[in-house]
Amino acid sequence: MARLTEAQRRVLRQVLTRNGDYTAWVLGTVTCEALRKRGLLEGEHPFTGRFGNDPPLWITPAGRAALEADDHG
């Protein structure tokens, strides 16, 4: 698995801490979309960046594993 960027690590940690409280609009649409495409954040459709259109963010089991691997790697 490719290493996480600092922005991706920050977003995953924030979502992990407050699962379901953030949207991509708040944390950065581009970063969140990259994480969604990698299967690290849950999302049924691409994050558009339009306020009110993005669902709450949930970290996936793969996202948790990526954070753990990154912390120990």
N, CA and C atoms as a LAMMPS dump frame, in Angstrom:
ITEM: TIMESTEP
0
ITEM: NUMBER OF ATOMS
219
ITEM: BOX BOUNDS ff ff ff
-5.0000000000000000e+02 5.0000000000000000e+02
-5.0000000000000000e+02 5.0000000000000000e+02
-5.0000000000000000e+02 5.0000000000000000e+02
ITEM: ATOMS id mol type element x y z
1 1 1 N 0.838 -1.176 0
2 1 2 C 0 0 0
3 1 3 C 0.884 1.239 0
4 2 1 N 0.49 2.217 -0.81
5 2 2 C 1.239 3.463 -0.891
6 2 3 C 1.143 4.223 0.428
7 3 1 N 2.199 4.924 0.744
8 3 2 C 2.214 5.703 1.981
9 3 3 C 1.243 6.859 1.899
10 4 1 N 0.784 7.286 3.05
11 4 2 C -0.137 8.407 3.141
12 4 3 C 0.629 9.718 3.124
13 5 1 N 0.034 10.739 2.51
14 5 2 C 0.607 12.074 2.591
15 5 3 C 0.263 12.649 3.965
16 6 1 N 0.905 13.729 4.322
17 6 2 C 0.616 14.363 5.61
18 6 3 C -0.848 14.8 5.68
19 7 1 N -1.381 15.363 4.602
20 7 2 C -2.787 15.796 4.578
21 7 3 C -3.722 14.598 4.736
22 8 1 N -3.422 13.488 4.064
23 8 2 C -4.255 12.295 4.171
24 8 3 C -4.225 11.719 5.579
25 9 1 N -3.049 11.709 6.182
26 9 2 C -2.894 11.226 7.56
27 9 3 C -3.725 12.091 8.513
28 10 1 N -3.643 13.4 8.338
29 10 2 C -4.37 14.337 9.193
30 10 3 C -5.883 14.115 9.077
31 11 1 N -6.378 13.981 7.851
32 11 2 C -7.812 13.776 7.628
33 11 3 C -8.26 12.455 8.239
34 12 1 N -7.524 11.381 8.006
35 12 2 C -7.909 10.085 8.571
36 12 3 C -7.939 10.123 10.091
37 13 1 N -6.975 10.793 10.706
38 13 2 C -6.951 10.89 12.17
39 13 3 C -8.147 11.682 12.69
40 14 1 N -8.489 12.773 11.989
41 14 2 C -9.631 13.579 12.409
42 14 3 C -10.93 12.785 12.278
43 15 1 N -11.088 12.066 11.178
44 15 2 C -12.297 11.274 10.977
45 15 3 C -12.355 10.143 12
46 16 1 N -11.231 9.511 12.271
47 16 2 C -11.188 8.431 13.251
48 16 3 C -11.635 8.93 14.626
49 17 1 N -11.204 10.116 14.982
50 17 2 C -11.539 10.695 16.283
51 17 3 C -13.017 11.036 16.388
52 18 1 N -13.59 11.544 15.292
53 18 2 C -14.997 11.977 15.304
54 18 3 C -15.71 11.392 14.091
55 19 1 N -15.761 10.076 14.008
56 19 2 C -16.359 9.349 12.899
57 19 3 C -17.792 9.826 12.661
58 20 1 N -18.075 10.283 11.436
59 20 2 C -19.41 10.719 11.07
60 20 3 C -19.716 12.175 11.346
61 21 1 N -18.793 12.923 11.936
62 21 2 C -19.036 14.325 12.269
63 21 3 C -18.563 15.304 11.196
64 22 1 N -17.67 14.881 10.311
65 22 2 C -17.106 15.774 9.304
66 22 3 C -17.643 15.448 7.922
67 23 1 N -17.54 16.432 7.022
68 23 2 C -17.813 16.206 5.603
69 23 3 C -16.543 16.565 4.832
70 24 1 N -16.494 16.14 3.58
71 24 2 C -15.331 16.447 2.743
72 24 3 C -15.189 17.944 2.547
73 25 1 N -16.299 18.662 2.543
74 25 2 C -16.266 20.112 2.351
75 25 3 C -15.443 20.768 3.453
76 26 1 N -15.513 20.232 4.658
77 26 2 C -14.801 20.803 5.808
78 26 3 C -13.317 20.434 5.804
79 27 1 N -13.001 19.182 5.455
80 27 2 C -11.633 18.684 5.589
81 27 3 C -10.8 18.771 4.313
82 28 1 N -11.42 19.091 3.208
83 28 2 C -10.682 19.178 1.949
84 28 3 C -11.177 18.146 0.952
85 29 1 N -11.897 18.62 -0.031
86 29 2 C -12.535 17.727 -0.988
87 29 3 C -11.533 16.872 -1.744
88 30 1 N -10.447 17.456 -2.207
89 30 2 C -9.472 16.713 -3.007
90 30 3 C -8.837 15.598 -2.182
91 31 1 N -8.443 15.905 -0.984
92 31 2 C -7.826 14.895 -0.113
93 31 3 C -8.826 13.793 0.225
94 32 1 N -10.04 14.172 0.576
95 32 2 C -11.056 13.185 0.929
96 32 3 C -11.416 12.314 -0.27
97 33 1 N -11.485 12.906 -1.451
98 33 2 C -11.803 12.122 -2.647
99 33 3 C -10.683 11.12 -2.943
100 34 1 N -9.428 11.526 -2.754
101 34 2 C -8.312 10.605 -2.954
102 34 3 C -8.403 9.436 -1.978
103 35 1 N -8.761 9.717 -0.743
104 35 2 C -8.91 8.657 0.263
105 35 3 C -10.11 7.769 -0.053
106 36 1 N -11.192 8.345 -0.56
107 36 2 C -12.368 7.549 -0.935
108 36 3 C -12.035 6.602 -2.082
109 37 1 N -11.3 7.112 -3.072
110 37 2 C -10.919 6.282 -4.216
111 37 3 C -10.032 5.118 -3.795
112 38 1 N -9.226 5.313 -2.76
113 38 2 C -8.355 4.249 -2.248
114 38 3 C -9.094 3.314 -1.297
115 39 1 N -10.352 3.632 -0.993
116 39 2 C -11.143 2.794 -0.103
117 39 3 C -10.874 3.031 1.369
118 40 1 N -10.281 4.182 1.7
119 40 2 C -9.937 4.468 3.091
120 40 3 C -11.011 5.283 3.809
121 41 1 N -11.853 5.956 3.03
122 41 2 C -13.026 6.652 3.557
123 41 3 C -14.25 6.104 2.846
124 42 1 N -15.338 6.038 3.576
125 42 2 C -16.574 5.533 3.008
126 42 3 C -17.28 6.65 2.25
127 43 1 N -17.738 6.311 1.054
128 43 2 C -18.492 7.261 0.257
129 43 3 C -19.176 6.566 -0.895
130 44 1 N -20.459 6.852 -1.077
131 44 2 C -21.233 6.216 -2.13
132 44 3 C -21.062 6.906 -3.474
133 45 1 N -20.663 8.155 -3.442
134 45 2 C -20.471 8.907 -4.678
135 45 3 C -19.284 9.841 -4.497
136 46 1 N -18.726 10.334 -5.593
137 46 2 C -17.581 11.244 -5.473
138 46 3 C -17.931 12.478 -4.637
139 47 1 N -16.973 12.933 -3.863
140 47 2 C -17.158 14.146 -3.072
141 47 3 C -17.055 15.342 -4.01
142 48 1 N -18.076 16.16 -4.033
143 48 2 C -18.149 17.26 -4.991
144 48 3 C -17.59 18.565 -4.47
145 49 1 N -17.551 18.724 -3.179
146 49 2 C -17.088 19.986 -2.62
147 49 3 C -18.185 21.014 -2.501
148 50 1 N -19.386 20.652 -2.861
149 50 2 C -20.516 21.569 -2.71
150 50 3 C -21.067 21.442 -1.3
151 51 1 N -21.177 22.568 -0.632
152 51 2 C -21.656 22.566 0.743
153 51 3 C -23.052 21.948 0.798
154 52 1 N -23.235 21.006 1.696
155 52 2 C -24.524 20.368 1.885
156 52 3 C -24.754 19.154 0.998
157 53 1 N -23.862 18.893 0.041
158 53 2 C -24.048 17.777 -0.882
159 53 3 C -23.222 16.555 -0.487
160 54 1 N -22.229 16.731 0.333
161 54 2 C -21.362 15.621 0.705
162 54 3 C -21.875 14.932 1.965
163 55 1 N -21.851 13.612 1.979
164 55 2 C -22.303 12.87 3.159
165 55 3 C -21.259 12.951 4.271
166 56 1 N -21.646 12.6 5.5
167 56 2 C -20.658 12.527 6.583
168 56 3 C -19.575 11.502 6.238
169 57 1 N -18.381 11.753 6.726
170 57 2 C -17.255 10.864 6.451
171 57 3 C -17.148 9.789 7.525
172 58 1 N -16.885 8.574 7.056
173 58 2 C -16.664 7.429 7.931
174 58 3 C -15.384 6.756 7.485
175 59 1 N -14.543 6.414 8.423
176 59 2 C -13.306 5.714 8.084
177 59 3 C -13.627 4.225 7.899
178 60 1 N -13.018 3.609 6.924
179 60 2 C -13.234 2.188 6.659
180 60 3 C -12.209 1.365 7.436
181 61 1 N -12.416 0.061 7.537
182 61 2 C -11.397 -0.787 8.164
183 61 3 C -10.04 -0.651 7.454
184 62 1 N -10.068 -0.484 6.128
185 62 2 C -8.814 -0.287 5.39
186 62 3 C -8.153 1.03 5.782
187 63 1 N -8.947 2.049 6.064
188 63 2 C -8.411 3.331 6.512
189 63 3 C -7.741 3.215 7.875
190 64 1 N -8.377 2.47 8.762
191 64 2 C -7.775 2.234 10.088
192 64 3 C -6.449 1.478 9.952
193 65 1 N -6.449 0.466 9.083
194 65 2 C -5.232 -0.323 8.867
195 65 3 C -4.133 0.522 8.251
196 66 1 N -4.494 1.416 7.324
197 66 2 C -3.496 2.282 6.687
198 66 3 C -2.867 3.223 7.711
199 67 1 N -3.68 3.769 8.605
200 67 2 C -3.139 4.639 9.661
201 67 3 C -2.194 3.868 10.562
202 68 1 N -2.606 2.683 10.953
203 68 2 C -1.763 1.861 11.834
204 68 3 C -0.459 1.498 11.149
205 69 1 N -0.536 1.091 9.894
206 69 2 C 0.675 0.733 9.136
207 69 3 C 1.576 1.939 8.962
208 70 1 N 0.983 3.1 8.721
209 70 2 C 1.763 4.325 8.534
210 70 3 C 2.46 4.728 9.822
211 71 1 N 1.772 4.539 10.952
212 71 2 C 2.35 4.871 12.26
213 71 3 C 3.512 3.951 12.614
214 72 1 N 3.472 2.719 12.122
215 72 2 C 4.526 1.741 12.443
216 72 3 C 5.524 1.552 11.325
217 73 1 N 5.298 2.227 10.192
218 73 2 C 6.141 1.999 9.036
219 73 3 C 7.241 2.938 8.925
